[in-house]
Amino acid sequence: MTPQPNPQAGAAVKAADRAHVFHSWSAQELIDPLAVAGAEGSYFWDYDGKRYLDLASGLVYTNIGYQHPKVVAAIQEQAARMTTFAPAFAVEARSEAARLIAERTPGDLDKIFFTNGGADAVEHAVRMARLHTGRPKVLSAYRSYHGGTQQAINLTGDPRRWASDSGTAGVVHFWAPFLYRSRFYAETEEQECARALEHLESTIVFEGPGTVAAIILETIPGTAGIMTPPAGYLAGVREICDKYGIVFVLDEVMAGFGRTGTWFAADLYDVVPDLMTFAKGVNSGYVPLGGVAISARIAETFAERPYPGGLTYSGHPLACAAAVATIEVMAEEGIVEHAARLGAEVVEPALRELAERHPSVGDVRGTGMFWALELVKNRETREPLVPYNATGQDNTPMAAFAASAKAHGVWPFVNMNRTHVVPPCNVGEAELKEGLTALDTALSVADEYTE
C-alpha cells in the first residue's frame, strides 16, 4: 500500500490521544506519540506519508509482519461464524490452536492454558508451580522482564520493577550468565556458565530448597538485552531443578514462535522446562493471546483437583483463529527457516561489520531475528553510553541515536544502552539490508558521544 498523506487527520488522532489516552511506562506530559496511519508487511507509516521499517516488530510480536492477508481473513471468517464464547466450552478454534501449539512445544508440554497475554501467562505459571510444590518462593534473574502485572513485575529484574516492588511477593533474584558484563569475574563462556550455576545453587541452598517452588528464566532475555545463554547453562538449571524438586519455567513470550530461527528458543539448547509461557508471536499480536504450555507432571496435579484460576477471555475464538492461521502461515511460508537464514547470513555479518566501524558498539549478540547492539562510551572500559536507567539529559546520546534512526526511516527498539534489531521474521532481504544501512548512519550519531 502506498501511504497517502493526510496531516489534518493525523492532527485529529494526535489531539484525541493527548486528551484521553493514558500511555504505559510514561510520564504523560513528556511524551510525543507518533500518529500511525497504517501498516503492512515490515513497514508502518505516519499521516505525513513517511514510512518506517519496523525494527521493533511492534513490541517484538509482529513475527509475520502487519496485515498478513491469510490471518486477516481467518479473523474475519471466525467473526462471521462465532465472535466469542465462554472458555468452559470446547470450541473449534481454541482446540485447534492448542493442538498446533502443543505439536511445536518441546517434550511433553502438551496441555495449553490460554491467557490474554504474556504477563498473565507468567502469573498463572507461577501459581501452578506454587500449587504443585506447596512452596512459596520463586527465583528469577536480574536483567529480566516478565510482564507488568503484580507478580510478573516483581519477578522482573530491571528498573521497571522498582516502583511496584512490594518486597513481600515471594521473589528472590539472582545473577544469570552474561559474559560481557560478568558478575562472576569470568574470562570465558565456560567459566561464566560454571560460576553462574554455582551461584544459583548456592542461592537455593541459602534460601532453603524446600521453600523454592520455581525458577523462571527467559530462555533468551529480551528487553534486558538479548543475552544468549552459554552452552550448558539451561541444561544445568534443569539439573538443579530436578535435584531440589523445583519447577523449571521458561518464559518464551518474546523469544517464541520463530523469533530465534526456531519455533522456540528452548529448541536451540535442547532443554525441556516443566512450564513454558508464550504470547506475542503466537498470532503476530493481531488479537491479544498468551498461554502456558504445561508438562504432564504438572497437569496431573490438577487432574482431580480444580485449578483455581481462569480468565473470561481464555482462548478467545478470534485470538485462537488468528493463532491457527499464523502458525499455518509460518509453516507454509517457511518463516522460521527464513529467520534462521537471514540471521546467520545477513544480520550477524552486517552487525559485526558495524561493530568494527563504530566505536559506540561494544557488543553484538543474538540469533535468528533477535539481535542487540550494546552501546558504550568507551570500548576498553565498557562504560555504558548512558548511565543505568538514564532519563532526561542523561539519556541524550541514546535519544539522539534513536532520533537519527527514525529520521532515516527505521524505527528502532531502544532500551537503556541497547538497540535491538528485531524486524518481522519474514522481512525481505533487500528491505532488511536497507534498514541496516540506515542503522549504520544512525550509529555515527552515537559515535559522537564516545571517548
HUPE-V149807 format. One record per residue. N is the residue number from 0. OMEGA is omega in radians with two decimals (* if undefined). BURIAL is 1 if it has 9 or more other C-alpha atoms within 8 Angstrom, else 0. D_CENTER is the distance of its C-alpha to the mean C-alpha in Angstrom with 1 decimal. Layout:
# HUPE-V149807
N OMEGA BURIAL D_CENTER
N OMEGA BURIAL D_CENTER
This chain:
# HUPE-V149807
0 3.10 0 28.3
1 -3.13 0 30.1
2 3.09 1 29.2
3 -3.11 0 32.2
4 3.08 0 32.6
5 -3.06 1 33.4
6 -3.12 0 33.2
7 3.09 0 35.1
8 3.12 0 32.6
9 3.12 1 29.8
10 3.12 1 31.8
11 3.10 0 32.2
12 -3.12 1 28.5
13 -3.12 1 27.9
14 3.13 0 30.8
15 3.09 1 29.7
16 -3.07 0 26.2
17 -3.13 0 27.7
18 -2.90 0 30.3
19 -3.05 0 28.2
20 3.08 0 24.4
21 -3.01 0 22.9
22 3.13 0 19.5
23 3.04 0 16.7
24 -3.01 0 16.3
25 2.85 0 19.4
26 -2.86 0 23.1
27 -3.10 0 24.5
28 -3.06 0 27.4
29 -3.10 0 25.6
30 -3.12 0 23.2
31 -3.04 0 24.1
32 3.05 0 21.8
33 3.04 0 22.3
34 -3.05 1 24.0
35 -3.10 1 22.5
36 -3.11 1 25.1
37 -3.14 0 23.4
38 3.10 1 20.8
39 3.14 1 21.3
40 -3.10 1 19.7
41 -3.04 1 17.7
42 2.85 1 19.6
43 -3.07 1 20.2
44 -3.13 1 23.4
45 -3.07 1 25.1
46 2.99 1 28.6
47 3.12 1 30.3
48 3.13 1 29.2
49 3.14 1 27.0
50 3.09 1 24.2
51 2.93 1 21.0
52 -3.01 1 18.9
53 3.10 1 15.3
54 3.10 1 13.6
55 -3.07 1 10.5
56 -3.05 1 10.4
57 2.92 0 10.9
58 -3.12 0 7.7
59 3.08 1 5.9
60 -3.13 1 7.6
61 -3.05 1 11.2
62 3.07 1 11.1
63 3.11 1 14.9
64 -3.11 1 15.6
65 2.94 1 17.5
66 3.07 1 20.5
67 -2.98 1 20.8
68 -3.12 0 24.3
69 3.13 0 24.1
70 3.06 1 21.3
71 3.14 1 23.1
72 -3.14 0 26.2
73 3.10 1 24.8
74 3.13 1 23.8
75 -3.14 0 27.3
76 3.12 0 29.1
77 3.12 1 27.5
78 3.12 1 28.3
79 -3.08 0 31.9
80 -3.11 0 32.2
81 -3.05 0 30.5
82 -3.11 1 28.3
83 3.03 0 27.5
84 -3.04 1 28.7
85 -3.04 1 28.5
86 -3.09 1 26.2
87 -3.10 0 29.2
88 3.02 0 30.4
89 -3.09 0 29.7
90 -3.01 0 28.5
91 -3.09 0 28.2
92 -3.13 1 24.8
93 -3.13 1 23.3
94 -3.10 1 25.1
95 3.09 1 24.3
96 3.13 1 20.5
97 -3.14 1 20.7
98 -3.10 0 22.9
99 3.09 1 20.7
100 -3.12 1 17.6
101 3.09 1 19.9
102 -3.02 0 21.4
103 3.12 0 18.2
104 -3.13 1 16.9
105 3.02 1 18.5
106 -3.05 0 21.8
107 3.09 0 23.1
108 -2.93 1 20.0
109 3.07 1 22.1
110 -3.06 1 22.0
111 3.02 1 19.4
112 -3.06 1 19.2
113 3.08 1 17.7
114 3.14 1 16.2
115 -3.11 1 15.3
116 -3.03 1 11.6
117 -3.10 1 9.0
118 -3.14 1 11.0
119 2.98 1 14.2
120 3.10 1 13.1
121 3.11 1 12.7
122 -3.08 1 16.0
123 3.07 1 17.7
124 3.11 1 16.6
125 3.11 1 18.1
126 3.12 0 21.1
127 -3.12 1 21.8
128 3.14 1 21.7
129 3.13 1 24.1
130 -3.14 0 26.4
131 -3.07 0 26.5
132 -3.02 1 27.5
133 -3.11 0 29.3
134 -3.02 1 27.7
135 -2.92 1 26.2
136 3.03 1 23.9
137 3.11 1 20.3
138 3.06 1 19.2
139 -2.99 1 15.8
140 2.80 1 15.1
141 -3.05 1 15.5
142 3.09 1 12.9
143 3.01 1 10.1
144 -3.09 1 8.3
145 3.07 1 8.8
146 -3.01 1 9.8
147 3.08 0 12.9
148 -2.88 1 15.5
149 3.12 0 18.2
150 -3.10 0 17.4
151 -3.13 1 13.7
152 3.06 1 14.4
153 3.05 1 17.1
154 -3.11 1 14.9
155 -3.08 1 12.7
156 3.08 1 14.2
157 -3.00 1 14.1
158 3.11 0 16.6
159 3.11 0 15.0
160 -2.84 1 16.5
161 -3.05 0 19.9
162 -3.07 0 21.4
163 -3.06 0 20.7
164 -3.10 1 21.3
165 -3.08 0 24.3
166 -3.12 0 25.1
167 -3.03 0 26.1
168 -3.13 0 22.9
169 -3.08 0 23.7
170 3.05 1 20.8
171 -3.14 0 21.6
172 3.11 1 19.4
173 3.13 1 19.9
174 3.01 1 19.2
175 -3.07 1 17.1
176 3.06 1 18.2
177 -2.95 1 17.6
178 -3.08 1 20.8
179 3.07 0 20.6
180 -3.02 0 20.9
181 3.00 1 22.3
182 -3.03 0 23.5
183 3.12 0 25.8
184 -3.13 0 27.9
185 3.11 1 27.0
186 3.13 0 28.1
187 3.08 0 26.7
188 3.14 1 23.6
189 3.09 0 25.9
190 -3.13 1 27.1
191 3.14 1 23.6
192 -3.09 1 22.6
193 -3.10 1 26.0
194 3.09 1 26.0
195 3.11 1 22.5
196 3.10 1 23.6
197 3.11 0 26.9
198 -3.14 1 25.4
199 -3.12 1 23.2
200 3.09 1 26.3
201 3.10 0 28.4
202 3.12 1 26.2
203 -3.11 1 26.5
204 -3.10 0 30.3
205 3.04 0 30.9
206 -3.06 0 28.9
207 -3.08 0 30.8
208 -3.12 1 29.3
209 3.10 0 30.8
210 -3.00 1 28.8
211 3.14 1 25.3
212 -2.97 1 23.7
213 2.86 1 20.3
214 3.09 1 18.0
215 3.12 1 14.3
216 2.83 1 12.0
217 -3.13 1 8.5
218 2.90 1 9.9
219 -3.13 1 8.6
220 -3.03 1 7.4
221 -3.06 1 4.8
222 3.11 0 6.6
223 3.04 1 9.4
224 3.10 1 10.3
225 -3.08 1 9.0
226 -3.13 1 11.9
227 -3.09 0 13.0
228 3.11 1 15.2
229 3.13 1 18.9
230 3.07 1 20.8
231 -3.06 0 22.0
232 -3.10 1 19.7
233 3.06 1 17.8
234 3.10 1 21.2
235 3.08 1 22.8
236 3.10 1 20.6
237 3.14 1 21.5
238 3.12 0 25.1
239 3.11 1 25.1
240 3.12 1 23.7
241 -3.11 1 26.4
242 -3.04 0 29.0
243 3.13 0 28.5
244 -3.10 0 27.7
245 3.10 1 24.1
246 3.14 1 21.4
247 -3.13 1 18.5
248 3.01 1 15.1
249 3.09 1 12.0
250 3.14 1 8.7
251 -3.11 1 7.1
252 -3.11 1 5.2
253 -3.02 1 2.3
254 -3.01 1 5.4
255 3.04 1 8.0
256 2.96 1 10.7
257 -3.03 1 11.7
258 -3.08 1 9.0
259 -3.08 1 10.7
260 3.00 1 14.1
261 3.13 1 14.4
262 3.07 1 13.8
263 3.14 1 11.8
264 3.11 1 11.1
265 3.14 1 13.8
266 3.14 1 16.2
267 -3.00 0 16.2
268 3.07 1 17.6
269 -3.13 0 19.8
270 3.14 1 18.8
271 3.09 0 18.9
272 3.04 1 17.7
273 3.11 1 19.6
274 3.11 1 16.8
275 3.12 1 13.3
276 3.12 1 10.9
277 3.06 1 9.3
278 3.01 1 8.8
279 -3.02 1 7.6
280 -3.12 1 9.0
281 3.01 1 11.7
282 3.10 1 13.8
283 3.09 1 12.1
284 -3.05 1 12.0
285 3.04 0 15.8
286 -3.06 0 16.6
287 3.14 1 14.6
288 3.01 1 13.9
289 3.12 1 12.2
290 3.08 1 14.0
291 3.00 1 15.0
292 -2.90 1 16.6
293 3.11 1 19.7
294 3.14 1 22.0
295 -3.10 1 25.7
296 3.13 0 26.6
297 -3.14 1 24.5
298 -3.11 1 25.5
299 3.10 0 29.1
300 -3.07 1 29.0
301 3.12 1 28.8
302 3.14 0 31.2
303 3.09 0 34.1
304 -3.08 0 32.5
305 3.00 0 30.7
306 -3.05 0 27.1
307 3.13 0 27.3
308 3.11 0 24.3
309 3.14 0 23.3
310 3.13 0 22.3
311 -3.05 0 24.5
312 3.12 1 22.0
313 -3.14 1 20.8
314 -3.13 1 20.7
315 -3.06 1 21.8
316 3.14 1 23.7
317 3.14 1 22.4
318 -3.12 1 18.7
319 3.06 1 19.8
320 3.08 1 22.0
321 3.11 1 19.1
322 3.12 1 17.2
323 -3.12 1 20.4
324 -3.14 1 21.0
325 -3.14 1 17.5
326 3.11 1 17.8
327 3.10 0 21.4
328 -3.13 1 20.7
329 3.12 1 18.2
330 -3.08 1 21.0
331 -3.04 0 23.8
332 3.11 0 22.5
333 -3.04 0 21.2
334 3.13 1 17.8
335 3.13 1 16.2
336 3.11 1 19.2
337 3.12 1 19.1
338 3.13 1 15.7
339 -3.10 1 17.1
340 -3.12 1 20.3
341 3.11 1 19.2
342 -3.08 1 16.9
343 -2.99 1 19.9
344 -3.07 0 22.7
345 -2.99 1 21.5
346 -3.08 1 18.5
347 3.13 1 19.2
348 -3.11 1 23.0
349 -3.12 1 22.5
350 3.12 1 20.3
351 3.03 1 22.7
352 3.10 0 25.5
353 -3.13 1 24.0
354 3.11 1 23.8
355 -3.03 0 27.5
356 -3.00 0 28.5
357 3.13 1 26.7
358 3.12 1 27.6
359 -3.12 1 24.6
360 -3.13 1 22.2
361 -3.07 1 22.2
362 3.06 1 19.7
363 -3.14 1 17.7
364 3.09 1 15.2
365 3.13 1 12.8
366 3.13 1 13.4
367 3.06 1 13.4
368 -3.02 1 11.7
369 -2.99 1 9.2
370 3.06 1 11.5
371 2.95 1 12.5
372 3.07 1 16.0
373 -3.08 1 17.2
374 -3.04 1 20.0
375 3.03 1 23.1
376 -3.09 1 26.5
377 -3.10 1 28.3
378 -3.06 1 27.3
379 -3.12 0 29.9
380 -3.08 0 29.0
381 3.08 1 25.2
382 -3.12 0 25.6
383 -3.14 1 22.5
384 3.05 1 23.2
385 -3.14 1 22.9
386 3.12 0 23.3
387 3.11 0 20.5
388 -3.10 0 19.2
389 3.04 1 21.7
390 3.05 0 22.7
391 -3.10 0 25.7
392 -3.14 0 28.0
393 -3.08 1 26.2
394 -3.05 1 23.2
395 -3.12 1 25.5
396 3.14 1 24.6
397 3.10 1 20.9
398 3.13 0 22.0
399 3.08 1 24.6
400 -3.11 1 22.3
401 3.14 1 20.0
402 3.11 0 23.1
403 3.11 1 24.5
404 -3.14 1 21.6
405 3.12 1 21.8
406 -3.13 0 25.6
407 2.96 0 25.3
408 3.03 1 23.2
409 -3.14 1 19.6
410 -3.06 1 16.9
411 2.94 1 14.8
412 -3.07 1 11.6
413 3.11 1 13.4
414 -3.09 1 12.7
415 -3.07 1 15.8
416 -3.06 1 17.2
417 2.87 1 14.5
418 -3.12 1 14.0
419 3.04 1 11.1
420 -3.03 1 12.4
421 3.13 1 9.9
422 3.02 1 12.5
423 -3.06 1 12.9
424 3.10 1 13.4
425 3.11 1 17.0
426 3.10 1 17.8
427 -3.09 0 21.5
428 -3.10 0 22.6
429 -3.12 0 25.0
430 3.09 1 22.7
431 3.12 1 20.1
432 3.09 1 23.0
433 3.13 0 24.2
434 3.12 1 20.9
435 3.05 1 21.0
436 3.10 0 24.6
437 3.10 1 23.8
438 3.08 1 21.2
439 3.13 1 24.2
440 -3.11 1 26.3
441 -3.14 1 24.0
442 3.08 1 23.7
443 3.08 1 27.5
444 3.10 1 27.1
445 -3.14 1 25.0
446 -3.10 1 27.7
447 -3.11 0 30.3
448 -3.13 1 28.9
449 -3.14 1 29.2
450 * 0 32.2
